[in-house]
């Protein structure tokens, strides 16, 4: 649903991958995803990769995986898809309320490029005392999240890479400052106001 430079993302490159994880803007009831491309050869290659590397059963042309989207999840997505634009529009309304009300509280708010129209899967702010702010919101009955509490370069899987972390001061600070505020198209204006007032109380 994201728009950038006059078009929807997913059609401007060789291929795009979309997650249908249940918490996404268009989520299934289980894990799932899709790849879009207008290249027939690439599309066929992706189809083989998601099906054990086979185009014909038991004839494996390359190494692949079992990554097929099952029919039940596809059916759920088919029902939800016509509502996606309306849900994304509601997310944008909530983001606008947040951005207007939280502008002077010392938070670093999301930045949107002039040529982009986001769909606000998350509304992520930054604050140097993130843990204190989060604890206050929790005490007020408001659930928040910390998405990606560790940078990729700090994961054990990448410990073998020669990363000079002293050259990445911004990346190093992000895991300690980022906070995802409640964001869902089913939030009411009263619920959004509750989040805003709780933040105003702890930050003023």
C-alpha positions as CSV (number, residue, x, y, z in Angstrom):
1,X,0.0,0.0,0.0
2,X,2.9,2.4,0.4
3,X,3.2,5.0,-2.3
4,X,6.4,6.7,-3.4
5,X,7.1,8.9,-6.4
6,X,3.6,8.5,-7.7
7,X,3.4,4.7,-7.6
8,X,2.8,1.8,-5.3
9,X,5.9,0.0,-4.0
10,X,6.3,-3.5,-5.3
11,X,6.3,-2.5,-9.0
12,X,9.4,-0.3,-9.3
13,X,12.2,-2.9,-9.1
14,X,13.1,-6.3,-10.3
15,X,11.1,-7.9,-7.5
16,X,9.6,-7.0,-4.1
17,X,8.9,-9.2,-1.1
18,X,5.9,-8.7,1.2
19,X,5.3,-10.2,4.6
20,X,1.8,-11.4,5.6
21,X,2.8,-12.0,9.3
22,X,-0.4,-11.6,11.4
23,X,0.7,-8.3,12.8
24,X,1.3,-6.7,9.4
25,X,-1.0,-4.2,7.7
26,X,-2.2,-7.1,5.5
27,X,-1.8,-10.1,7.8
28,X,-2.8,-13.7,7.5
29,X,-3.8,-15.8,10.5
30,X,-0.4,-17.5,10.3
31,X,2.9,-16.9,8.7
32,X,3.0,-16.1,5.0
33,X,4.4,-13.8,2.3
34,X,4.6,-13.1,-1.4
35,X,7.0,-11.9,-4.0
36,X,5.9,-9.6,-6.9
37,X,7.7,-9.2,-10.2
38,X,6.9,-8.4,-13.8
39,X,9.7,-10.6,-15.0
40,X,8.3,-14.0,-16.1
41,X,11.7,-15.8,-15.8
42,X,12.3,-14.5,-12.3
43,X,8.7,-15.3,-11.3
44,X,9.2,-18.9,-12.4
45,X,12.5,-19.1,-10.5
46,X,10.8,-17.9,-7.3
47,X,8.0,-20.5,-7.8
48,X,10.6,-23.2,-8.0
49,X,12.5,-21.9,-4.9
50,X,9.3,-21.9,-2.8
51,X,8.5,-25.5,-3.9
52,X,11.7,-27.4,-3.0
53,X,13.4,-26.2,-6.1
54,X,11.0,-28.2,-8.3
55,X,8.7,-27.2,-11.1
56,X,7.5,-30.7,-11.6
57,X,6.9,-32.9,-8.5
58,X,10.0,-34.9,-7.5
59,X,12.1,-33.2,-10.2
60,X,14.3,-30.8,-8.2
61,X,16.2,-28.5,-10.5
62,X,17.8,-26.4,-7.7
63,X,18.0,-26.2,-4.0
64,X,14.8,-24.8,-2.6
65,X,12.5,-24.7,0.4
66,X,9.0,-25.4,1.4
67,X,7.7,-21.8,1.4
68,X,4.3,-22.2,-0.2
69,X,1.5,-20.0,1.0
70,X,-1.3,-22.5,2.0
71,X,-4.7,-22.1,0.6
72,X,-6.4,-21.2,3.9
73,X,-4.0,-18.3,4.6
74,X,-4.5,-17.1,1.0
75,X,-8.3,-17.2,1.6
76,X,-8.0,-15.1,4.7
77,X,-5.9,-12.6,2.8
78,X,-8.3,-12.5,-0.1
79,X,-11.1,-11.5,2.3
80,X,-9.0,-8.8,4.0
81,X,-7.4,-7.3,0.9
82,X,-10.4,-5.1,-0.2
83,X,-10.2,-3.4,3.3
84,X,-6.5,-2.6,3.2
85,X,-6.7,0.9,1.8
86,X,-9.3,1.9,4.4
87,X,-7.3,0.4,7.2
88,X,-4.1,2.1,6.0
89,X,-6.0,5.4,5.8
90,X,-7.0,5.0,9.5
91,X,-3.4,4.3,10.4
92,X,-2.4,7.5,8.7
93,X,-5.1,9.4,10.7
94,X,-3.6,8.0,13.9
95,X,-0.1,8.9,12.9
96,X,-1.2,12.4,12.1
97,X,-2.7,12.7,15.6
98,X,0.5,11.4,17.2
99,X,2.7,13.7,15.1
100,X,0.6,16.8,15.9
101,X,0.2,16.2,19.6
102,X,3.8,14.9,20.4
103,X,5.8,17.5,18.4
104,X,7.0,19.5,21.4
105,X,7.7,16.8,24.0
106,X,11.3,16.1,23.2
107,X,10.6,12.9,21.2
108,X,12.2,12.3,17.8
109,X,9.3,11.6,15.6
110,X,9.2,9.7,12.3
111,X,10.3,11.6,9.3
112,X,8.5,11.1,6.0
113,X,10.0,12.0,2.6
114,X,7.9,14.5,0.7
115,X,7.5,12.1,-2.2
116,X,6.4,9.2,0.0
117,X,3.0,8.2,1.4
118,X,3.6,5.6,4.2
119,X,1.1,3.1,5.6
120,X,2.3,3.3,9.2
121,X,2.8,-0.4,10.0
122,X,4.6,1.0,13.1
123,X,4.8,4.5,14.6
124,X,8.3,4.6,16.1
125,X,9.7,7.4,18.2
126,X,13.1,8.0,19.8
127,X,13.9,9.2,23.3
128,X,17.2,9.1,25.2
129,X,15.3,7.9,28.3
130,X,13.2,5.3,26.4
131,X,13.1,2.8,29.3
132,X,11.7,5.4,31.7
133,X,9.1,6.5,29.2
134,X,8.1,2.9,28.4
135,X,7.8,2.0,32.1
136,X,5.5,5.0,32.7
137,X,3.3,4.0,29.7
138,X,3.1,0.4,31.0
139,X,2.0,1.7,34.4
140,X,-0.7,3.6,32.6
141,X,-1.9,0.4,31.0
142,X,-0.5,1.2,27.6
143,X,1.5,-1.5,25.8
144,X,4.4,-0.5,23.7
145,X,7.1,-2.5,21.8
146,X,10.8,-2.3,21.2
147,X,11.3,-3.5,17.7
148,X,14.8,-4.7,16.9
149,X,16.5,-4.2,20.3
150,X,19.8,-5.3,18.8
151,X,21.5,-4.1,15.6
152,X,22.2,-6.8,13.0
153,X,25.9,-6.2,13.5
154,X,25.6,-7.0,17.2
155,X,23.9,-10.4,16.6
156,X,26.0,-13.5,17.3
157,X,25.3,-14.6,13.7
158,X,27.4,-11.7,12.4
159,X,30.1,-11.7,15.1
160,X,32.6,-12.9,12.5
161,X,32.3,-9.7,10.4
162,X,34.9,-7.0,10.9
163,X,32.5,-4.2,12.0
164,X,34.0,-1.1,13.5
165,X,31.2,-0.1,15.8
166,X,32.9,3.1,16.8
167,X,32.1,4.4,13.3
168,X,28.4,3.7,13.8
169,X,27.3,6.1,16.7
170,X,23.8,6.6,15.5
171,X,23.2,2.8,14.9
172,X,24.7,2.1,18.3
173,X,22.2,4.4,20.1
174,X,19.1,3.3,18.3
175,X,18.4,0.0,20.2
176,X,18.3,2.0,23.4
177,X,16.1,4.9,22.2
178,X,13.5,3.4,19.9
179,X,9.9,2.9,21.1
180,X,6.9,1.7,19.0
181,X,3.7,3.3,20.1
182,X,0.3,1.6,19.8
183,X,-0.7,1.5,16.1
184,X,-3.7,-0.3,14.7
185,X,-6.6,0.6,12.4
186,X,-9.1,-0.6,15.1
187,X,-7.8,2.0,17.6
188,X,-10.5,4.5,18.6
189,X,-9.8,8.3,18.9
190,X,-10.3,7.9,22.7
191,X,-7.5,5.2,22.8
192,X,-5.2,7.4,20.7
193,X,-5.9,10.3,23.1
194,X,-5.1,8.1,26.1
195,X,-1.7,7.3,24.6
196,X,-1.0,11.0,23.9
197,X,-2.0,12.1,27.3
198,X,0.1,9.5,29.0
199,X,3.1,10.6,27.0
200,X,2.4,14.2,27.8
201,X,2.2,13.4,31.5
202,X,5.6,11.7,31.6
203,X,7.5,14.0,29.3
204,X,6.3,17.5,30.4
